[in-house]
Amino acid sequence: MNESSADKGSLFGTETDGSPVVDAIVLAERFGLTPDLLMDHLRRGFVRSRVEIGAGDDVGTRRLSVRIGNRVWIAVVSEDGCVLSEEMRFSGMTPEGTRARHRRR
């Protein structure tokens, strides 16, 4: 996604406790959903998210991961809310795009 830094900065805000907040319209767009469908998925508990705080070389950043079904949107965000990078991954897939095989023990 090619967006200017100004556009990227406008995607995120922060709560008073410093937690990053993603606008529902922006998140729905990333997953190819309507905001209403995203909100329905949220109400049903189909959306999982995680925020990881950067350490070491990554101090001052947060990695946001949002999973809906087999799709995971990952964004690295600076302290001021600018998106440094973002990607969509599909769980159970290898980097080459083929299905990962799970070994049974």
N, CA, C and O atoms as a GROMACS GRO file, in nm:
protein
  420
    1MET      N    1   0.083  -0.117   0.000
    1MET     CA    2   0.000   0.000   0.000
    1MET      C    3   0.088   0.123   0.000
    1MET      O    4   0.169   0.142   0.091
    2ASN      N    5   0.074   0.203  -0.097
    2ASN     CA    6   0.154   0.324  -0.106
    2ASN      C    7   0.074   0.443  -0.061
    2ASN      O    8  -0.010   0.495  -0.134
    3GLU      N    9   0.101   0.486   0.058
    3GLU     CA   10   0.035   0.604   0.113
    3GLU      C   11   0.142   0.695   0.167
    3GLU      O   12   0.246   0.649   0.214
    4SER      N   13   0.118   0.822   0.162
    4SER     CA   14   0.216   0.916   0.218
    4SER      C   15   0.217   0.906   0.369
    4SER      O   16   0.123   0.851   0.428
    5SER      N   17   0.320   0.956   0.431
    5SER     CA   18   0.328   0.953   0.577
    5SER      C   19   0.212   1.026   0.641
    5SER      O   20   0.163   0.985   0.746
    6ALA      N   21   0.167   1.133   0.579
    6ALA     CA   22   0.054   1.209   0.634
    6ALA      C   23  -0.072   1.124   0.632
    6ALA      O   24  -0.148   1.123   0.728
    7ASP      N   25  -0.093   1.052   0.521
    7ASP     CA   26  -0.210   0.965   0.513
    7ASP      C   27  -0.200   0.852   0.615
    7ASP      O   28  -0.298   0.819   0.681
    8LYS      N   29  -0.081   0.793   0.627
    8LYS     CA   30  -0.063   0.684   0.722
    8LYS      C   31  -0.088   0.731   0.864
    8LYS      O   32  -0.150   0.659   0.943
    9GLY      N   33  -0.041   0.849   0.900
    9GLY     CA   34  -0.059   0.900   1.034
    9GLY      C   35  -0.204   0.920   1.069
    9GLY      O   36  -0.241   0.911   1.186
   10SER      N   37  -0.287   0.946   0.971
   10SER     CA   38  -0.428   0.972   0.998
   10SER      C   39  -0.508   0.844   1.020
   10SER      O   40  -0.625   0.851   1.055
   11LEU      N   41  -0.447   0.728   0.998
   11LEU     CA   42  -0.520   0.602   1.015
   11LEU      C   43  -0.539   0.563   1.161
   11LEU      O   44  -0.631   0.489   1.194
   12PHE      N   45  -0.452   0.613   1.249
   12PHE     CA   46  -0.450   0.568   1.386
   12PHE      C   47  -0.462   0.683   1.484
   12PHE      O   48  -0.418   0.795   1.456
   13GLY      N   49  -0.520   0.654   1.597
   13GLY     CA   50  -0.524   0.746   1.709
   13GLY      C   51  -0.477   0.669   1.831
   13GLY      O   52  -0.440   0.552   1.820
   14THR      N   53  -0.479   0.732   1.946
   14THR     CA   54  -0.443   0.662   2.068
   14THR      C   55  -0.544   0.697   2.176
   14THR      O   56  -0.597   0.807   2.181
   15GLU      N   57  -0.568   0.601   2.262
   15GLU     CA   58  -0.651   0.622   2.380
   15GLU      C   59  -0.569   0.699   2.482
   15GLU      O   60  -0.448   0.715   2.465
   16THR      N   61  -0.633   0.747   2.586
   16THR     CA   62  -0.562   0.823   2.689
   16THR      C   63  -0.455   0.739   2.759
   16THR      O   64  -0.360   0.794   2.814
   17ASP      N   65  -0.469   0.606   2.758
   17ASP     CA   66  -0.367   0.521   2.819
   17ASP      C   67  -0.252   0.491   2.724
   17ASP      O   68  -0.161   0.416   2.759
   18GLY      N   69  -0.256   0.548   2.602
   18GLY     CA   70  -0.148   0.528   2.506
   18GLY      C   71  -0.170   0.413   2.411
   18GLY      O   72  -0.088   0.390   2.322
   19SER      N   73  -0.279   0.337   2.427
   19SER     CA   74  -0.306   0.224   2.339
   19SER      C   75  -0.342   0.272   2.199
   19SER      O   76  -0.416   0.370   2.184
   20PRO      N   77  -0.289   0.205   2.095
   20PRO     CA   78  -0.325   0.245   1.959
   20PRO      C   79  -0.468   0.205   1.927
   20PRO      O   80  -0.516   0.101   1.973
   21VAL      N   81  -0.535   0.287   1.850
   21VAL     CA   82  -0.674   0.261   1.811
   21VAL      C   83  -0.682   0.267   1.659
   21VAL      O   84  -0.633   0.362   1.597
   22VAL      N   85  -0.743   0.166   1.600
   22VAL     CA   86  -0.763   0.163   1.455
   22VAL      C   87  -0.909   0.193   1.428
   22VAL      O   88  -0.997   0.131   1.487
   23ASP      N   89  -0.934   0.287   1.338
   23ASP     CA   90  -1.071   0.321   1.299
   23ASP      C   91  -1.135   0.200   1.234
   23ASP      O   92  -1.071   0.132   1.154
   24ALA      N   93  -1.262   0.171   1.268
   24ALA     CA   94  -1.333   0.054   1.214
   24ALA      C   95  -1.342   0.059   1.062
   24ALA      O   96  -1.334  -0.046   0.997
   25ILE      N   97  -1.357   0.176   1.004
   25ILE     CA   98  -1.365   0.187   0.858
   25ILE      C   99  -1.233   0.146   0.795
   25ILE      O  100  -1.230   0.075   0.694
   26VAL      N  101  -1.123   0.190   0.854
   26VAL     CA  102  -0.990   0.156   0.803
   26VAL      C  103  -0.967   0.007   0.814
   26VAL      O  104  -0.920  -0.056   0.719
   27LEU      N  105  -0.999  -0.052   0.929
   27LEU     CA  106  -0.978  -0.194   0.950
   27LEU      C  107  -1.065  -0.277   0.856
   27LEU      O  108  -1.018  -0.375   0.798
   28ALA      N  109  -1.190  -0.238   0.841
   28ALA     CA  110  -1.280  -0.309   0.750
   28ALA      C  111  -1.224  -0.307   0.608
   28ALA      O  112  -1.228  -0.408   0.538
   29GLU      N  113  -1.173  -0.193   0.566
   29GLU     CA  114  -1.114  -0.180   0.433
   29GLU      C  115  -0.997  -0.276   0.414
   29GLU      O  116  -0.984  -0.336   0.307
   30ARG      N  117  -0.913  -0.291   0.516
   30ARG     CA  118  -0.797  -0.380   0.505
   30ARG      C  119  -0.840  -0.524   0.481
   30ARG      O  120  -0.772  -0.599   0.412
   31PHE      N  121  -0.954  -0.562   0.538
   31PHE     CA  122  -1.003  -0.699   0.524
   31PHE      C  123  -1.104  -0.714   0.410
   31PHE      O  124  -1.156  -0.824   0.388
   32GLY      N  125  -1.133  -0.606   0.339
   32GLY     CA  126  -1.229  -0.613   0.229
   32GLY      C  127  -1.372  -0.632   0.278
   32GLY      O  128  -1.453  -0.694   0.210
   33LEU      N  129  -1.402  -0.578   0.396
   33LEU     CA  130  -1.535  -0.590   0.455
   33LEU      C  131  -1.602  -0.453   0.462
   33LEU      O  132  -1.536  -0.350   0.450
   34THR      N  133  -1.733  -0.454   0.480
   34THR     CA  134  -1.802  -0.330   0.511
   34THR      C  135  -1.786  -0.305   0.661
   34THR      O  136  -1.766  -0.400   0.736
   35PRO      N  137  -1.793  -0.180   0.706
   35PRO     CA  138  -1.785  -0.154   0.850
   35PRO      C  139  -1.893  -0.229   0.928
   35PRO      O  140  -1.866  -0.276   1.039
   36ASP      N  141  -2.014  -0.241   0.872
   36ASP     CA  142  -2.120  -0.314   0.942
   36ASP      C  143  -2.085  -0.461   0.961
   36ASP      O  144  -2.109  -0.518   1.067
   37LEU      N  145  -2.027  -0.523   0.857
   37LEU     CA  146  -1.989  -0.663   0.868
   37LEU      C  147  -1.874  -0.680   0.968
   37LEU      O  148  -1.872  -0.777   1.044
   38LEU      N  149  -1.779  -0.586   0.967
   38LEU     CA  150  -1.672  -0.592   1.067
   38LEU      C  151  -1.729  -0.584   1.208
   38LEU      O  152  -1.689  -0.660   1.295
   39MET      N  153  -1.822  -0.492   1.230
   39MET     CA  154  -1.882  -0.478   1.363
   39MET      C  155  -1.958  -0.605   1.402
   39MET      O  156  -1.957  -0.644   1.519
   40ASP      N  157  -2.022  -0.670   1.306
   40ASP     CA  158  -2.091  -0.797   1.332
   40ASP      C  159  -1.989  -0.904   1.373
   40ASP      O  160  -2.013  -0.978   1.468
   41HIS      N  161  -1.876  -0.911   1.302
   41HIS     CA  162  -1.770  -1.006   1.338
   41HIS      C  163  -1.718  -0.976   1.479
   41HIS      O  164  -1.692  -1.069   1.556
   42LEU      N  165  -1.702  -0.848   1.513
   42LEU     CA  166  -1.657  -0.811   1.647
   42LEU      C  167  -1.757  -0.858   1.753
   42LEU      O  168  -1.718  -0.918   1.854
   43ARG      N  169  -1.885  -0.832   1.731
   43ARG     CA  170  -1.988  -0.872   1.828
   43ARG      C  171  -1.991  -1.024   1.847
   43ARG      O  172  -2.016  -1.072   1.958
   44ARG      N  173  -1.965  -1.098   1.741
   44ARG     CA  174  -1.969  -1.244   1.748
   44ARG      C  175  -1.839  -1.304   1.802
   44ARG      O  176  -1.831  -1.425   1.823
   45GLY      N  177  -1.738  -1.221   1.823
   45GLY     CA  178  -1.611  -1.270   1.876
   45GLY      C  179  -1.520  -1.332   1.772
   45GLY      O  180  -1.430  -1.409   1.806
   46PHE      N  181  -1.541  -1.299   1.644
   46PHE     CA  182  -1.460  -1.354   1.535
   46PHE      C  183  -1.331  -1.275   1.511
   46PHE      O  184  -1.248  -1.317   1.431
   47VAL      N  185  -1.314  -1.163   1.580
   47VAL     CA  186  -1.197  -1.078   1.559
   47VAL      C  187  -1.106  -1.091   1.681
   47VAL      O  188  -1.149  -1.073   1.795
   48ARG      N  189  -0.981  -1.123   1.655
   48ARG     CA  190  -0.879  -1.132   1.761
   48ARG      C  191  -0.771  -1.030   1.731
   48ARG      O  192  -0.736  -1.007   1.616
   49SER      N  193  -0.720  -0.969   1.836
   49SER     CA  194  -0.615  -0.870   1.815
   49SER      C  195  -0.510  -0.881   1.923
   49SER      O  196  -0.533  -0.934   2.032
   50ARG      N  197  -0.392  -0.827   1.890
   50ARG     CA  198  -0.281  -0.828   1.984
   50ARG      C  199  -0.195  -0.706   1.956
   50ARG      O  200  -0.178  -0.667   1.840
   51VAL      N  201  -0.142  -0.646   2.060
   51VAL     CA  202  -0.049  -0.534   2.048
   51VAL      C  203   0.080  -0.576   2.118
   51VAL      O  204   0.078  -0.617   2.234
   52GLU      N  205   0.190  -0.565   2.046
   52GLU     CA  206   0.321  -0.597   2.103
   52GLU      C  207   0.404  -0.469   2.106
   52GLU      O  208   0.411  -0.396   2.007
   53ILE      N  209   0.466  -0.442   2.221
   53ILE     CA  210   0.546  -0.321   2.239
   53ILE      C  211   0.690  -0.352   2.200
   53ILE      O  212   0.748  -0.450   2.246
   54GLY      N  213   0.747  -0.268   2.115
   54GLY     CA  214   0.884  -0.289   2.067
   54GLY      C  215   0.987  -0.277   2.178
   54GLY      O  216   0.973  -0.197   2.270
   55ALA      N  217   1.090  -0.361   2.168
   55ALA     CA  218   1.203  -0.358   2.263
   55ALA      C  219   1.332  -0.360   2.182
   55ALA      O  220   1.331  -0.394   2.064
   56GLY      N  221   1.441  -0.324   2.246
   56GLY     CA  222   1.570  -0.325   2.178
   56GLY      C  223   1.571  -0.227   2.062
   56GLY      O  224   1.543  -0.109   2.079
   57ASP      N  225   1.605  -0.277   1.942
   57ASP     CA  226   1.607  -0.192   1.823
   57ASP      C  227   1.469  -0.140   1.785
   57ASP      O  228   1.458  -0.043   1.709
   58ASP      N  229   1.362  -0.202   1.836
   58ASP     CA  230   1.225  -0.164   1.802
   58ASP      C  231   1.157  -0.076   1.907
   58ASP      O  232   1.035  -0.056   1.900
   59VAL      N  233   1.234  -0.023   2.003
   59VAL     CA  234   1.175   0.066   2.104
   59VAL      C  235   1.108   0.183   2.033
   59VAL      O  236   1.162   0.238   1.938
   60GLY      N  237   0.990   0.219   2.081
   60GLY     CA  238   0.916   0.330   2.021
   60GLY      C  239   0.818   0.286   1.915
   60GLY      O  240   0.753   0.370   1.852
   61THR      N  241   0.806   0.154   1.895
   61THR     CA  242   0.709   0.104   1.798
   61THR      C  243   0.616   0.004   1.865
   61THR      O  244   0.645  -0.049   1.972
   62ARG      N  245   0.505  -0.020   1.798
   62ARG     CA  246   0.411  -0.124   1.840
   62ARG      C  247   0.374  -0.205   1.717
   62ARG      O  248   0.359  -0.150   1.608
   63ARG      N  249   0.358  -0.335   1.735
   63ARG     CA  250   0.310  -0.418   1.626
   63ARG      C  251   0.166  -0.459   1.658
   63ARG      O  252   0.139  -0.522   1.760
   64LEU      N  253   0.076  -0.420   1.570
   64LEU     CA  254  -0.065  -0.454   1.585
   64LEU      C  255  -0.094  -0.573   1.496
   64LEU      O  256  -0.061  -0.571   1.377
   65SER      N  257  -0.157  -0.676   1.550
   65SER     CA  258  -0.198  -0.792   1.472
   65SER      C  259  -0.347  -0.812   1.493
   65SER      O  260  -0.394  -0.820   1.606
   66VAL      N  261  -0.421  -0.820   1.382
   66VAL     CA  262  -0.565  -0.841   1.388
   66VAL      C  263  -0.597  -0.962   1.302
   66VAL      O  264  -0.560  -0.966   1.184
   67ARG      N  265  -0.664  -1.062   1.359
   67ARG     CA  266  -0.699  -1.184   1.288
   67ARG      C  267  -0.851  -1.194   1.273
   67ARG      O  268  -0.927  -1.176   1.368
   68ILE      N  269  -0.892  -1.221   1.151
   68ILE     CA  270  -1.031  -1.254   1.122
   68ILE      C  271  -1.026  -1.378   1.033
   68ILE      O  272  -0.979  -1.371   0.920
   69GLY      N  273  -1.075  -1.489   1.084
   69GLY     CA  274  -1.068  -1.613   1.008
   69GLY      C  275  -0.924  -1.652   0.984
   69GLY      O  276  -0.844  -1.658   1.077
   70ASN      N  277  -0.890  -1.680   0.857
   70ASN     CA  278  -0.753  -1.721   0.826
   70ASN      C  279  -0.664  -1.604   0.783
   70ASN      O  280  -0.551  -1.624   0.739
   71ARG      N  281  -0.716  -1.481   0.795
   71ARG     CA  282  -0.638  -1.364   0.755
   71ARG      C  283  -0.588  -1.287   0.877
   71ARG      O  284  -0.660  -1.269   0.975
   72VAL      N  285  -0.463  -1.243   0.868
   72VAL     CA  286  -0.402  -1.166   0.976
   72VAL      C  287  -0.342  -1.039   0.916
   72VAL      O  288  -0.254  -1.046   0.830
   73TRP      N  289  -0.390  -0.923   0.962
   73TRP     CA  290  -0.335  -0.795   0.921
   73TRP      C  291  -0.237  -0.753   1.028
   73TRP      O  292  -0.270  -0.750   1.146
   74ILE      N  293  -0.114  -0.719   0.986
   74ILE     CA  294  -0.008  -0.681   1.079
   74ILE      C  295   0.042  -0.543   1.040
   74ILE      O  296   0.078  -0.519   0.924
   75ALA      N  297   0.045  -0.451   1.136
   75ALA     CA  298   0.096  -0.317   1.112
   75ALA      C  299   0.196  -0.282   1.221
   75ALA      O  300   0.172  -0.306   1.339
   76VAL      N  301   0.308  -0.224   1.180
   76VAL     CA  302   0.405  -0.170   1.275
   76VAL      C  303   0.382  -0.020   1.278
   76VAL      O  304   0.385   0.047   1.175
   77VAL      N  305   0.359   0.032   1.399
   77VAL     CA  306   0.318   0.171   1.416
   77VAL      C  307   0.416   0.242   1.509
   77VAL      O  308   0.459   0.185   1.610
   78SER      N  309   0.451   0.364   1.475
   78SER     CA  310   0.540   0.444   1.560
   78SER      C  311   0.460   0.500   1.677
   78SER      O  312   0.337   0.490   1.681
   79GLU      N  313   0.531   0.560   1.774
   79GLU     CA  314   0.465   0.617   1.891
   79GLU      C  315   0.364   0.725   1.856
   79GLU      O  316   0.263   0.741   1.925
   80ASP      N  317   0.389   0.798   1.747
   80ASP     CA  318   0.296   0.905   1.708
   80ASP      C  319   0.183   0.856   1.618
   80ASP      O  320   0.106   0.936   1.566
   81GLY      N  321   0.174   0.724   1.600
   81GLY     CA  322   0.062   0.668   1.525
   81GLY      C  323   0.083   0.651   1.377
   81GLY      O  324  -0.010   0.612   1.306
   82CYS      N  325   0.203   0.679   1.326
   82CYS     CA  326   0.231   0.661   1.184
   82CYS      C  327   0.258   0.513   1.154
   82CYS      O  328   0.331   0.447   1.227
   83VAL      N  329   0.199   0.464   1.046
   83VAL     CA  330   0.222   0.326   1.005
   83VAL      C  331   0.358   0.318   0.937
   83VAL      O  332   0.382   0.385   0.836
   84LEU      N  333   0.446   0.236   0.992
   84LEU     CA  334   0.579   0.217   0.935
   84LEU      C  335   0.578   0.106   0.831
   84LEU      O  336   0.651   0.111   0.732
   85SER      N  337   0.494   0.004   0.854
   85SER     CA  338   0.477  -0.104   0.758
   85SER      C  339   0.346  -0.176   0.790
   85SER      O  340   0.297  -0.172   0.903
   86GLU      N  341   0.292  -0.240   0.688
   86GLU     CA  342   0.173  -0.322   0.710
   86GLU      C  343   0.169  -0.431   0.604
   86GLU      O  344   0.219  -0.414   0.493
   87GLU      N  345   0.106  -0.543   0.641
   87GLU     CA  346   0.093  -0.655   0.550
   87GLU      C  347  -0.027  -0.739   0.590
   87GLU      O  348  -0.073  -0.735   0.704
   88MET      N  349  -0.076  -0.816   0.494
   88MET     CA  350  -0.183  -0.912   0.520
   88MET      C  351  -0.122  -1.050   0.501
   88MET      O  352  -0.059  -1.078   0.399
   89ARG      N  353  -0.141  -1.136   0.598
   89ARG     CA  354  -0.092  -1.274   0.590
   89ARG      C  355  -0.212  -1.368   0.598
   89ARG      O  356  -0.319  -1.332   0.648
   90PHE      N  357  -0.192  -1.485   0.547
   90PHE     CA  358  -0.295  -1.588   0.554
   90PHE      C  359  -0.239  -1.700   0.640
   90PHE      O  360  -0.136  -1.758   0.606
   91SER      N  361  -0.306  -1.731   0.750
   91SER     CA  362  -0.254  -1.834   0.838
   91SER      C  363  -0.263  -1.970   0.769
   91SER      O  364  -0.354  -1.995   0.691
   92GLY      N  365  -0.166  -2.055   0.799
   92GLY     CA  366  -0.162  -2.186   0.738
   92GLY      C  367  -0.099  -2.186   0.600
   92GLY      O  368  -0.102  -2.288   0.531
   93MET      N  369  -0.042  -2.072   0.557
   93MET     CA  370   0.021  -2.064   0.426
   93MET      C  371   0.171  -2.040   0.443
   93MET      O  372   0.213  -1.972   0.537
   94THR      N  373   0.250  -2.095   0.353
   94THR     CA  374   0.393  -2.071   0.354
   94THR      C  375   0.420  -1.940   0.282
   94THR      O  376   0.330  -1.888   0.215
   95PRO      N  377   0.541  -1.884   0.292
   95PRO     CA  378   0.573  -1.760   0.220
   95PRO      C  379   0.554  -1.773   0.069
   95PRO      O  380   0.530  -1.673   0.002
   96GLU      N  381   0.565  -1.895   0.015
   96GLU     CA  382   0.549  -1.916  -0.129
   96GLU      C  383   0.401  -1.920  -0.169
   96GLU      O  384   0.370  -1.928  -0.288
   97GLY      N  385   0.311  -1.915  -0.070
   97GLY     CA  386   0.167  -1.916  -0.100
   97GLY      C  387   0.107  -2.054  -0.108
   97GLY      O  388  -0.008  -2.070  -0.150
   98THR      N  389   0.183  -2.156  -0.067
   98THR     CA  390   0.128  -2.292  -0.066
   98THR      C  391   0.083  -2.327   0.074
   98THR      O  392   0.127  -2.266   0.172
   99ARG      N  393  -0.002  -2.423   0.084
   99ARG     CA  394  -0.056  -2.465   0.212
   99ARG      C  395   0.052  -2.528   0.299
   99ARG      O  396   0.124  -2.615   0.252
  100ALA      N  397   0.063  -2.487   0.421
  100ALA     CA  398   0.160  -2.546   0.515
  100ALA      C  399   0.107  -2.681   0.562
  100ALA      O  400  -0.013  -2.697   0.586
  101ARG      N  401   0.196  -2.776   0.575
  101ARG     CA  402   0.156  -2.908   0.622
  101ARG      C  403   0.192  -2.921   0.770
  101ARG      O  404   0.304  -2.890   0.812
  102HIS      N  405   0.097  -2.967   0.846
  102HIS     CA  406   0.119  -2.985   0.989
  102HIS      C  407   0.148  -3.132   1.014
  102HIS      O  408   0.075  -3.220   0.968
  103ARG      N  409   0.254  -3.158   1.088
  103ARG     CA  410   0.289  -3.296   1.120
  103ARG      C  411   0.211  -3.343   1.240
  103ARG      O  412   0.195  -3.269   1.338
  104ARG      N  413   0.164  -3.464   1.233
  104ARG     CA  414   0.098  -3.525   1.349
  104ARG      C  415   0.201  -3.599   1.430
  104ARG      O  416   0.292  -3.662   1.376
  105ARG      N  417   0.186  -3.590   1.558
  105ARG     CA  418   0.282  -3.659   1.647
  105ARG      C  419   0.222  -3.784   1.700
  105ARG      O  420   0.286  -3.856   1.777
   0.00000   0.00000   0.00000
